Amino acid sequence: MKLGIGIGWRPEIAEAVEALPGIDWVEAVAENICTGHLPDSLVRLRERGVTVVPHGVSLGLGGADRPDPGRLADLAARAELLSAPLVTEHIAFVRAGGPRVSSPVLEAGHLLPVPRTRDALDVLCENVRVAQDSLPVPLALENIAALISWPGEELTEGQFLAELVERTGVRLLIDVANLHTNHVNLGEDPATALDELPVEAIAYVHVAGGVEKDGVWHDTHAHPVTGPVLDVLAELRSRVDPPGVLLERDDDFPPATELAGELDMVRATLDGASGDAERPAPRVRPSAPAGASTPPDATRDRLAAAQTALLGALVAGGPAPRGFDRERLGVQSRALAAKRAGVVAKVAPELPEILGSGYRDAFLSYAGARPMSGKYRRDALDFAEQLLIAGRPADAAARRRLTHWWQDRAGAHPPRRTTRLVRAARAALVGR
């Protein structure tokens, strides 16, 4: 299916997206769409014939556990609501822990890389097949950006993607900004990855901005698209004419004129790099691959232990697993905490308003002692609860405002110290 040129639809830029010329389709974060009430902007776009693709961020298909049926059902419902031609997700894990390793579940609040090993690929392939069986439309998976790499990897990114496609028939969503990120951070050559992966399996392409700081590239989706990212797009276009290309922007949204200018740069890059490239003949990929096998529980257990150890080091102050770059783990850990603070500030804007300039430091202190275990709204309530238990903020008026905010959303009164101690004791017992 030919999608054309698109842009990521976000509520903050809904009006701008509707007004942009030459937009053939949009992508919306699946988890932000309520099946009971489609945003008016998306309704109008669909009435104009604009295709809407739901883009999931929470399945965690690269995790050790099989996909959660409830999350799959939610993604399927959004695909049907939007009459989408396909749905997309990521090759990543987003949580770890649980009964398989006898530990509390930890949420990353972020997309983390899957080790490119045979064990991890076996698990991923089965998880993808489970997802494909549960979805009403084809699935495409996105390569992610990474600040860290796993020790002992057995496959390159291109090889990993190629075998995933061969074994499952899944489509690919290639993010050229992520290929550039991994070039800067991990030394991986985008051209080599493009040579190795099956470009005929590409469903569409992401283009996004980022920023380099202290030699590390941060895939922020909050900065303009850079020249090196467009160069990777040109590399891809020289090999294949992708069915669709989409500009992503998730924060610090610029005026509509700047978004239009970035889209023009994307179009110009595609036109300038087209050359004589023709879409290669599709490889034969069975819809139900012969020899598809179920990885033994021991394989999933090993992956679970490894991912739990890594996530524990990143969000719960655990020791660095053997073979990882400690400095890079620190960079990733700080980035996760900063993202968590930013998202909580978005879902609960009253908190930074009440706490003022002290919000960020207070939240980072809280996050360092309390890993994320649920959704961001729950995280916001837990953060406020911990502040109130500690008698903060010091300003009485601000503390009253925070108390009222917490009461409106969580209960009649903030828990007392005794309640906190009981909860901590219960948590300790569960974690044993």
C-alpha positions in Angstrom: 0.0 0.0 0.0 1.3 3.4 -1.0 1.0 5.8 2.0 2.9 8.9 0.7 4.2 11.7 2.9 2.9 11.9 6.5 3.4 13.4 9.9 2.9 12.2 13.4 -0.4 13.5 14.7 -0.3 14.8 18.3 -3.0 16.7 20.2 -0.7 19.7 20.6 -0.3 20.2 16.9 -3.7 18.8 15.7 -4.8 22.1 14.0 -1.4 22.6 12.3 -1.5 19.0 11.0 -5.0 19.5 9.5 -3.8 22.7 7.8 -0.5 21.4 6.4 -0.5 21.0 2.6 0.4 17.7 1.0 -0.3 15.4 3.9 -1.3 12.0 2.7 -1.5 10.2 6.1 -0.9 10.5 9.8 0.3 8.3 12.6 -1.1 8.5 16.1 0.2 6.9 19.3 -2.2 4.1 19.9 -2.2 4.3 23.7 -3.3 8.0 23.5 -6.5 7.1 21.5 -9.6 6.4 23.5 -11.8 3.9 21.7 -14.9 5.5 23.1 -14.2 9.0 21.7 -12.0 9.6 18.7 -10.5 13.2 18.8 -12.4 15.5 16.5 -9.3 16.3 14.6 -8.7 12.7 13.6 -12.4 12.4 12.7 -12.1 15.3 10.3 -8.9 13.9 8.8 -10.5 10.6 8.2 -13.5 12.3 6.6 -11.0 13.9 4.2 -9.6 10.5 3.2 -6.4 10.8 5.3 -5.2 7.4 6.4 -4.5 7.1 10.2 -2.1 4.4 11.4 -2.0 3.5 15.1 1.6 3.3 16.5 2.0 1.3 19.7 4.6 1.9 22.3 3.8 -0.4 25.2 3.6 -4.0 24.0 7.2 -4.8 24.7 7.4 -7.5 22.1 11.2 -7.9 22.8 10.5 -8.7 26.4 10.8 -12.2 28.0 7.1 -12.7 28.5 4.5 -13.3 25.8 2.5 -10.3 24.8 -0.3 -9.3 27.2 -3.7 -10.2 25.7 -5.3 -7.1 27.0 -2.7 -4.8 25.4 -3.1 -6.7 22.1 -6.9 -6.4 22.3 -6.5 -2.6 22.8 -4.2 -2.3 19.8 -6.6 -4.4 17.7 -9.6 -2.2 18.8 -7.8 1.0 17.7 -6.9 -0.5 14.3 -10.5 -1.4 13.7 -11.7 2.0 15.0 -9.5 3.8 12.6 -10.0 1.4 9.7 -6.2 1.3 9.6 -4.3 -0.6 6.9 -1.7 -1.8 9.4 -0.5 -1.2 12.9 3.1 -0.6 14.1 5.1 -1.3 17.2 8.8 -1.5 18.3 11.5 -4.1 18.5 12.2 -3.4 22.2 11.5 -4.3 25.8 9.7 -1.9 28.1 9.3 -3.8 31.3 11.0 -6.6 33.2 10.7 -8.6 36.4 7.6 -10.5 37.6 7.0 -14.1 38.5 9.5 -15.5 36.0 12.3 -14.0 38.1 10.4 -13.7 41.4 10.8 -9.9 41.5 8.5 -6.9 41.2 7.7 -5.7 37.7 9.7 -2.7 36.7 8.6 -0.3 34.0 11.2 1.5 31.9 8.9 4.2 30.5 11.1 3.9 27.5 12.0 1.6 24.6 15.1 -0.4 25.5 17.2 -2.5 23.1 16.8 -6.3 22.7 20.1 -8.2 22.8 20.8 -9.4 19.2 21.3 -13.0 20.2 19.7 -16.2 19.0 17.9 -16.7 22.3 16.4 -13.2 22.1 15.5 -13.6 18.5 13.7 -16.9 19.2 11.6 -15.2 21.9 10.9 -12.1 19.7 9.8 -14.3 16.8 7.3 -16.2 18.9 6.0 -13.0 20.5 5.5 -11.4 17.0 3.6 -14.5 15.8 1.3 -14.2 18.9 0.7 -10.5 18.1 0.1 -11.2 14.4 -2.5 -13.8 15.3 -4.3 -11.3 17.5 -4.4 -8.3 15.2 -6.9 -7.7 12.4 -4.4 -6.0 10.1 -0.7 -6.5 9.2 2.0 -5.6 11.8 5.2 -3.6 11.1 8.0 -3.3 13.6 10.4 -0.4 14.2 14.1 -0.4 14.9 14.9 1.7 17.9 17.6 4.1 19.0 19.9 3.0 21.7 22.4 4.6 24.1 23.8 1.2 25.2 24.6 -2.1 23.6 24.4 -5.7 25.0 27.6 -7.6 25.5 28.0 -10.9 23.5 25.7 -10.0 20.6 25.7 -12.5 17.8 24.0 -10.6 15.0 24.2 -7.1 13.5 21.1 -5.0 13.4 20.6 -5.7 9.7 21.0 -9.5 10.2 18.7 -9.5 13.2 16.0 -7.7 11.2 16.4 -9.8 8.1 16.0 -13.1 10.1 13.0 -11.7 12.0 11.3 -10.9 8.7 12.2 -14.3 7.2 10.9 -16.2 10.1 7.7 -14.2 10.8 6.8 -12.4 7.6 6.4 -9.2 9.7 6.8 -5.8 7.9 9.4 -3.2 8.9 9.1 0.4 10.0 12.6 1.8 9.4 13.5 4.8 11.4 16.5 6.5 9.7 17.0 8.8 12.7 17.5 5.7 14.9 20.0 4.3 12.4 21.9 7.6 12.7 21.6 7.5 16.5 23.1 4.0 16.6 25.9 5.2 14.3 26.9 7.9 16.7 26.4 6.0 19.9 27.3 2.5 19.0 29.5 2.9 15.9 27.1 1.0 13.7 27.1 1.9 10.0 23.7 2.8 8.6 24.6 1.8 5.1 25.7 -1.7 6.2 22.4 -2.1 8.1 20.4 -1.0 5.0 22.5 -3.5 2.8 21.7 -6.4 5.2 18.0 -5.8 5.9 15.2 -6.8 3.5 14.3 -3.4 2.1 11.3 -4.9 0.2 9.7 -5.6 3.6 9.6 -1.9 4.5 6.1 -0.6 5.2 7.2 2.9 5.8 9.9 5.2 7.2 10.3 7.5 10.2 12.3 10.7 10.1 12.9 12.6 13.3 15.2 15.1 15.0 17.7 14.8 17.9 20.7 16.5 19.4 24.2 15.5 20.3 25.6 16.2 23.8 29.0 15.2 25.1 29.5 12.8 22.2 26.1 11.0 22.7 23.2 11.4 20.3 19.8 11.8 22.0 16.9 10.8 19.8 14.6 13.5 21.3 11.9 14.0 18.7 12.0 17.5 20.0 14.6 19.1 17.6 14.7 19.8 13.9 15.7 17.0 11.5 19.4 17.2 10.8 21.5 16.8 7.7 23.0 13.4 8.7 19.6 12.0 9.3 18.5 13.1 5.8 21.7 11.6 4.5 20.5 8.2 5.8 17.1 8.7 4.3 18.9 9.4 0.9 20.9 6.1 1.4 17.6 4.2 1.9 15.9 5.9 -1.0 18.8 5.0 -3.3 18.0 1.3 -2.6 14.2 1.4 -2.6 11.2 3.6 -3.0 9.5 3.4 0.4 5.7 3.2 0.5 5.5 6.0 3.0 7.7 8.5 4.9 6.6 10.2 8.1 8.0 13.1 10.1 7.9 12.6 13.9 7.8 15.4 16.4 6.8 14.7 20.1 7.8 17.8 22.0 8.8 21.5 21.7 6.6 21.8 18.7 7.6 24.6 16.3 5.3 26.8 14.3 3.4 25.1 11.4 5.7 26.9 8.9 8.7 25.1 10.3 7.0 21.7 10.2 6.1 22.4 6.6 9.7 23.3 5.9 10.9 20.0 7.4 8.4 18.1 5.3 9.7 20.0 2.2 13.3 18.9 3.1 12.1 15.3 3.3 10.4 15.5 -0.1 13.5 17.1 -1.6 15.7 14.4 -0.2 13.5 11.6 -1.6 13.4 13.3 -5.0 17.1 13.9 -5.1 18.1 10.4 -4.1 15.6 8.5 -6.2 18.0 7.8 -9.1 17.1 4.6 -10.9 16.2 2.7 -7.7 13.4 0.3 -8.2 11.5 -1.7 -5.6 13.2 -5.1 -5.4 11.1 -8.2 -6.0 9.7 -9.4 -2.6 11.4 -12.3 -1.1 9.2 -15.3 -0.6 8.1 -15.3 3.1 5.5 -17.9 4.2 2.6 -16.5 6.2 3.1 -19.3 8.6 6.8 -20.0 8.4 7.8 -23.7 8.3 9.7 -24.8 11.3 8.5 -22.1 13.5 9.2 -23.3 17.0 8.4 -22.3 20.5 11.4 -21.3 22.6 11.7 -23.4 25.8 10.9 -21.7 29.1 14.6 -21.8 30.0 15.3 -19.4 27.1 12.7 -17.0 28.3 14.0 -17.3 31.8 17.5 -16.4 30.8 16.3 -13.4 28.8 14.1 -12.4 31.8 17.0 -12.5 34.2 19.2 -10.5 31.9 16.6 -7.8 31.1 15.6 -7.5 34.8 19.2 -7.0 35.8 19.7 -4.3 33.2 16.5 -2.5 34.0 17.2 -2.8 37.7 20.6 -1.0 37.1 18.9 1.7 35.1 15.9 2.5 37.3 16.3 0.9 40.7 20.0 1.6 41.6 21.0 -2.0 41.0 24.6 -3.0 40.1 25.8 -2.8 36.5 25.5 -6.2 34.8 28.7 -7.7 33.7 29.9 -6.5 30.3 28.0 -3.2 30.1 29.7 0.2 29.8 29.1 1.7 33.2 29.4 5.3 31.9 26.8 4.7 29.2 24.5 3.0 31.8 24.7 6.2 33.8 23.8 8.3 30.7 20.8 6.0 30.0 19.7 6.0 33.6 19.7 9.8 33.8 17.9 10.1 30.5 15.2 7.7 31.7 14.7 9.7 34.9 14.6 13.0 33.0 12.0 11.6 30.5 10.0 10.3 33.4 10.0 13.7 35.1 9.0 15.3 31.8 6.1 13.0 31.1 4.7 13.3 34.6 4.8 17.1 34.2 2.7 16.7 31.1 0.1 14.3 32.5 -0.1 16.3 35.8 0.9 19.9 35.0 -0.4 21.1 38.4 2.6 19.4 40.0 5.4 21.7 38.5 3.0 24.6 39.0 2.6 23.9 42.7 6.3 23.0 43.3 7.8 25.7 41.0 11.4 25.5 40.3 11.9 22.7 42.8 9.8 20.2 40.9 12.5 18.7 38.8 15.0 18.1 41.7 12.2 16.7 43.9 11.0 14.3 41.2 14.5 13.1 40.3 15.1 12.4 44.0 11.9 10.5 44.2 12.6 8.6 41.0 16.0 7.5 42.2 14.5 5.7 45.2 11.3 4.5 43.6 11.2 2.7 40.3 8.2 3.1 38.0 5.8 0.2 38.3 2.7 1.4 36.6 1.5 4.2 34.3 2.5 7.8 34.5 -0.7 9.1 36.2 -0.1 6.6 39.0 3.5 7.8 39.1 2.3 11.4 39.6 0.0 10.3 42.5 2.8 8.3 44.1 5.2 11.2 43.8 2.7 13.6 45.4 2.0 11.1 48.2 5.7 10.7 49.1 6.1 14.5 49.2 3.1 14.8 51.6 4.3 11.9 53.8 7.6 13.8 54.1 5.9 17.0 55.1 6.8 18.7 51.8 6.8 21.2 50.2 8.0 23.3 53.1 5.7 26.2 52.1 2.4 25.6 53.9 0.2 27.1 51.2 1.9 24.9 48.5 1.5 21.9 50.7 -2.2 22.6 51.1 -2.6 22.9 47.3 -0.7 19.6 46.8 -2.9 18.0 49.5 -6.1 19.1 47.7 -4.7 18.0 44.4 -3.9 14.6 45.8 -7.3 14.2 47.6 -9.2 15.0 44.4 -7.5 12.1 42.6 -6.5 9.5 45.1 -8.5 9.6 48.4 -9.8 11.4 51.4 -6.4 12.2 53.0 -2.7 11.6 52.5 -1.5 8.3 54.1 0.2 8.7 57.5 3.6 7.4 58.4 2.2 4.1 59.8 0.4 3.4 56.4 3.7 4.1 54.6 5.6 1.6 56.8 2.9 -1.1 56.3 3.0 -0.6 52.6 6.8 -0.9 52.5 6.7 -4.1 54.6 4.2 -5.6 52.2 6.3 -4.6 49.2 9.4 -6.2 50.8 7.5 -9.5 51.3 6.2 -9.5 47.7 9.8 -9.0 46.4 11.2 -12.0 48.2 
